[in-house]
Every structure is written in C-alpha cells, then in structure tokens.
Amino acid sequence: MSSLRSCVAVVLLFAWGASAAPPSKEENTYRQLELFARVLSYVQNNYVEPVDEQQLMYGAIKGMLETLDPHTQFMPPDVFKEMKIDTSGEFGGLGIEIARRNDNIVVVSPIDDTPAQRAGIRPGDQILKIDDEPTRNMELARAIQKMRGPAGKKVLLTIMREGFTAAREFAIIRDHIRIASVESALYGGIGHVKVKNFQERTDQSLNKELQKLRAQNGGKELKGLVLDLRNNPGGLLDQAVAVSDRFLPGELTIVSTRGRNGTQVTEERSKDRDVERGYPMVVLVNAGSASASEIVAGALQDNQRAVILGTPTFGKGSVQTVIEMEDGSGLKLTIARYYTPSGRSIQEKGILPDYIVPETEGGVVQKPDQLREKDLKHHFRGEGEALDATAIKVSLPPSARPSRASEKVTDYQLKVALDYLANVPAPLEGKNTARAPK
C-alpha cells in the first residue's frame, strides 16, 4: 500500500511541476487519490485498534457507490455468490424481495408459497430488526445475507406496518426455496400463466406450461391467455426478451437501451421463432412488477399484442451489468436506461395499464405504503412529465361481463381479466394482436 502512495505522490509532483496551468480533470483525480491514500495511512498507523485492510477497501468502494443510484452496488465474495444463486432459482431463506427506502429496509413483495408469505409478510412492511439487529442504515446485501442460510433455522423479523400501533415480531423458519418461476392454470379454455421472476430457463418453463395448458384443454388452442406479472421483481434481461419474443411476430422492437449521453444504443428485436398463436392476451401488473416485468409489459403493450390490466408498475427503467472481480467479489453497475418500443422511458413512472383495476373490488388504486422506484434514495429522474398518482382512476374494461370462466375465482384482478377475455372476439386467423379499442 505504501508503494501505491509513493507512486501517486510521484505522479502528482511530476504533473503539478510540469505546468502552472489550472489542474486538469485527470490531475484533480490524482489529488483525490492522494487524499484517499493519506486517510488510509492515518487509519492504518494510528487507529486505536488493528484494522482489516480488505474491509477498509470494501467499505471505501461501497461508500463511493452509495453516491450513485440505488441499483449500483458492490458485493463482497459471499454476497456475490448469493446473487448468482438467486438467478439459479434455489437457495435457503425466507422468500422476501426487499429494497432500501431512505435509511430503512422495506418489503417489495414476498415470493409466493414461501415461509415469508405463509407467515403473513406483506408488501410495504418495514423490517426494523433481523434477529434483534437493527436494520436502520443496514446495507441491503447485509440484510439479505442475514435472512439467507440453512433450511430449518429460525429468523426473527421485527415488522412495522401501516395500521400497527406497535412493531410486531414474526418468527419465520428458513426453508429451501425452490422458485418455480412459472405456474399455470386453466379456466374454461383460458390460460393463466404466472411468471414469478425472470431467472435462468424462465422462457423454457413458460413454453412447458403453455404446452401443458393446451393438453389440459383437450389439445385445442387456448381461447385467451392471462400473463400474470404481478409482484414479479424482474431478473435476467435475456429472459424478459425471450418471453416477449414468444408472443410477437418477427422484426418488432422489444426493448432498446441508451448509455451515457444517449450513446451506445442497443436494440432487441423479435425473431419470429416458436411464436404463440394470436389468441387474445391480458398482462396483469401492479406496483410490485419491476424491471424485466416492465420490459415485457411495455413490449406487448406498444406492439399491441396484449391489453395491460392492473395498477401502475414499479418504475425501474435502468439496466445493470454484473462484473466479477479477481477476488470473487462483484460489481453491479448501472450502464443504461431502457426504453419501450415506442421510445418511452418508464423510469419513475412505470407502465400505466390500459385498464386500471385495483386489487379488490372498490379498493384503492395506489396504497400509501406501496414502494416504487421514485421512493428510493438517489434514484434517476424520469424523462417527461411525472405520473400524477392522484389522477389515476379506476377504468374497467367495457366488455368484462361475468363469465363461467371466472365463477370460482376470488382474485379480483384475475377475475376481471378472465371475464374480459371470455367476451373479447377471437382474432382473425393469423392476426397476432389482442388490443381492443377503448
């Protein structure tokens, strides 16, 4: 480390002595590095107790990245390993998707059929403590790490929720979480496919479920499909593109990305491969639908392949790349914004459904405790006018009359979607669209 400081000092002396002109941007960077080296030296030599140099460096990197957006983060080797496990769909834990809201840890959504959901954890819950350790100012990676671990072990969460007069403790037993990313059911010839997140092989799983639905339907084509992306926090971009591609004919834009200053533009287009037939479609979304979910919803909405139904989505319109470092740590770095096929950036705003349908009949469109991108510290500002939450009103599909398909369904948003599809005319042969005029 002393050699690093010496090198920095030599470069500085050379650069400053060579010219009396104001320091350049590069020279200012060298000055900041020299400042960092001096502080590090003081800590190493004078702190009251011996210090762990690796932890000092990791802490410095984390502090640097915390000045950026909430999705850019440094992951030490153990945390990076957990992140890779996430994308495989199997891990030991509780099954909670969490985020930072100001200095607090809050629940975005519990994953279906996991210990957290069964214990009654809800979106918007504030986690005050994990095993009696306060979470205020706790790093998100640290919170995840504390909730992960061997199946069968208890984790104690102290939860505050709107409506609680005092915090309550939830004792939850870890389980081996196997996230089946896709599940399906058939309602009177109409398929319901729930995509829980976008992990490895999600598109393959979706294809299998669609084939299973056709088999349950006596080998006949589906009358319609509800693609359920509610409380889907996102995941792998390539899987979101593949899922969108499955429902779109060839050469249509799925998503585009733009890097710094609008440069490094890339575009993903459909390939007209294994495309589903043009049955009518509804995509269900809510405030828990984020990132990759919003890419799929935006692609199917802008290409007029599906009607979007539910409540406005989370509003995460940024793209991250993951870089593995030499010591096994990882850097998740925001490198671009993404845009729907029509050129919309949904950053902060989210996807506005074609039909606004609350979770319950007569319920509110937006709950005050619902977490969205705009609530996160250091989030990017969106482009264009912000979405006025107070102006969003319930607007049910005009053709959503009660049908036999939804007779036993208690999920209100799903019921409305099924009734809509049951009353929508079938498309002309070969026409791949389900968009009905409002």
C-alpha positions, 0 to 999 in steps of 0.5 A, a space after each residue: 500500500 505504501 508503494 501505491 502512495 509513493 507512486 501517486 505522490 510521484 505522479 502528482 509532483 511530476 504533473 503539478 511541476 510540469 505546468 502552472 496551468 489550472 489542474 486538469 480533470 485527470 490531475 484533480 483525480 490524482 489529488 483525490 487519490 492522494 487524499 484517499 491514500 493519506 486517510 488510509 495511512 492515518 487509519 492504518 498507523 494510528 487507529 486505536 485498534 488493528 484494522 482489516 485492510 480488505 474491509 477498509 477497501 470494501 467499505 471505501 468502494 461501497 461508500 463511493 457507490 452509495 453516491 450513485 443510484 440505488 441499483 449500483 452496488 458492490 458485493 463482497 465474495 459471499 454476497 456475490 455468490 448469493 446473487 448468482 444463486 438467486 438467478 439459479 432459482 434455489 437457495 435457503 431463506 425466507 422468500 422476501 424481495 426487499 429494497 432500501 427506502 431512505 435509511 430503512 429496509 422495506 418489503 417489495 413483495 414476498 415470493 409466493 408459497 414461501 415461509 415469508 408469505 405463509 407467515 403473513 409478510 406483506 408488501 410495504 412492511 418495514 423490517 426494523 430488526 433481523 434477529 434483534 439487529 437493527 436494520 436502520 442504515 443496514 446495507 441491503 446485501 447485509 440484510 439479505 445475507 442475514 435472512 439467507 442460510 440453512 433450511 430449518 433455522 429460525 429468523 426473527 423479523 421485527 415488522 412495522 406496518 401501516 395500521 400497527 400501533 406497535 412493531 410486531 415480531 414474526 418468527 419465520 423458519 428458513 426453508 429451501 426455496 425452490 422458485 418455480 418461476 412459472 405456474 399455470 392454470 386453466 379456466 374454461 379454455 383460458 390460460 393463466 400463466 404466472 411468471 414469478 421472476 425472470 431467472 435462468 430457463 424462465 422462457 423454457 418453463 413458460 413454453 412447458 406450461 403453455 404446452 401443458 395448458 393446451 393438453 389440459 384443454 383437450 389439445 385445442 388452442 387456448 381461447 385467451 391467455 392471462 400473463 400474470 406479472 404481478 409482484 414479479 421483481 424482474 431478473 435476467 434481461 435475456 429472459 424478459 426478451 425471450 418471453 416477449 419474443 414468444 408472443 410477437 411476430 418477427 422484426 418488432 422492437 422489444 426493448 432498446 437501451 441508451 448509455 451515457 449521453 444517449 450513446 451506445 444504443 442497443 436494440 432487441 428485436 423479435 425473431 419470429 421463432 416458436 411464436 404463440 398463436 394470436 389468441 387474445 392476451 391480458 398482462 396483469 401488473 401492479 406496483 410490485 412488477 419491476 424491471 424485466 416485468 416492465 420490459 415485457 409489459 411495455 413490449 406487448 403493450 406498444 406492439 399491441 399484442 396484449 391489453 395491460 390490466 392492473 395498477 401502475 408498475 414499479 418504475 425501474 427503467 435502468 439496466 445493470 451489468 454484473 462484473 466479477 472481480 479477481 477476488 470473487 467479489 462483484 460489481 453491479 453497475 448501472 450502464 443504461 436506461 431502457 426504453 419501450 418500443 415506442 421510445 418511452 422511458 418508464 423510469 419513475 413512472 412505470 407502465 400505466 395499464 390500459 385498464 386500471 383495476 385495483 386489487 379488490 373490488 372498490 379498493 384503492 388504486 395506489 396504497 400509501 405504503 406501496 414502494 416504487 422506484 421514485 421512493 428510493 434514495 438517489 434514484 434517476 429522474 424520469 424523462 417527461 412529465 411525472 405520473 400524477 398518482 392522484 389522477 389515476 382512476 379506476 377504468 374497467 374494461 367495457 366488455 368484462 361481463 361475468 363469465 363461467 370462466 371466472 365463477 370460482 375465482 376470488 382474485 379480483 384482478 384475475 377475475 376481471 381479466 378472465 371475464 374480459 377475455 371470455 367476451 373479447 372476439 377471437 382474432 382473425 386467423 393469423 392476426 397476432 394482436 389482442 388490443 381492443 379499442 377503448 
